[in-house]
Amino acid sequence: MTFSGYGLRWDEVKRDLDVSGKPYTFQITHPRGRMETWGDYRVVRLREFDDHVDIVIAQEKFSRVSASTP
């Protein structure tokens, strides 16, 4: 079975993987620096092997955190 989940919401892709019964691992990635993230988790990388699926997810929105003033 081939999964095409790039850009899809993580909960949708997870539901499909659970139904298929194929084992999977996932990693959450974050932007570098002082960033605030929000929104849904989205699939940014998906690699399918014979025995499992590796997935990288990230939150869909982010913005730079402004420096606080004393």
N, C-alpha and C positions, 0 to 999 in steps of 0.2 A: 504494500500500500504506500502511495506517495502522498505526503502532506504538503499542501501549499498554503502556508500560513503567514507569509511575510506581510507585515503591516496590520494583521488582524489583532483583535483584542485577545489577550492571553486567556481569559476565561472561555472564549469560544474554541480556541485551539486545544486547551486542556480537556474540555468536554469531548472533543473528537478523539483525542489520544486515549482517554479513559475508555471510550466505547470500543476502540480498536484493540485494547489490551496490550499494546506494544509498550515496553518500558521506556521511560524517558527521564532525562535530567535537564534541569534548567538553571541558568545563572542570571542574576539581576545585575545590570550594568548601570553606572551612574556617570553623569558628566563630571569632568575634572574641574577643580577649583570650587569657589564658593557659589554653589548653585542651589536653587530651590526647585524641587520637582513636584508635579501634581498631574492629575489626569489618570486615564486608564493605562495599564501596562500593555505594551504592544510587542509583538514578535519582531525582532530585528535581524536574527539569524537562526536558521533551522538547518541542521545537518542530519540526514537520515542514513543510518547504517542498517545492515542486515538484522542485527539483534537489538538495536535501541535507537532513540532519537535524542540529539543534543540540541538544546534551544537556548538562545540568549534573548532576554526581554529587557525593556526599558520603559520608563514612564514617558508618555507622549508629549508632555509640555515641561519646559524648564525656563528659568530666567536667572540672571545674575543677582546675587544677594548684595544689596547696597551696604556700604560700610555704615555702622551706627555711629552717631555723633555723641560725644560725651556730654 
